[in-house]
């Protein structure tokens, strides 16, 4: 019965190596540098399986050996910002920036119009004081 303990040790080493591969795949997904799965993919059991070079569905909740791995995957998934949420946040930031720029443009145009009206009134008053009926557009040549 010497074979059974030896087979058990080999099986345990194979299992631990595959778990290490799963955890390495999870780390790559968390860092956003996967080899197999698309960059920015949602972190799930299947994504980790595929990234580790295994088949989809190879991480089973029913197997006790995957308990820690599944907990780590769930924690990483809850920390991960979804790509859609990231896009929504970026769009919101751009809209806010656009609104700010529009307000600044409107304020600048209002200042310009106000200054033009003041300049027109000043020239009109100057013309009345000088007795001229025509307002010159260009400076007279010297």
Buried (B, 14 or more C-beta within 10 A) or exposed (E): EEEEEEEEEEEEEEEEEBBEBBBEBBBBBBEEEBEBBEEEBBBBBBBBBBBBEBEEEBBEEEEEEBEEBBEBBEEBBEEBEEEEEEEEEEEEEEEEEEEEEEEEEEEEEEEEEEEEEEEEEEEEEEBEEEEEEEEEEEEEEE
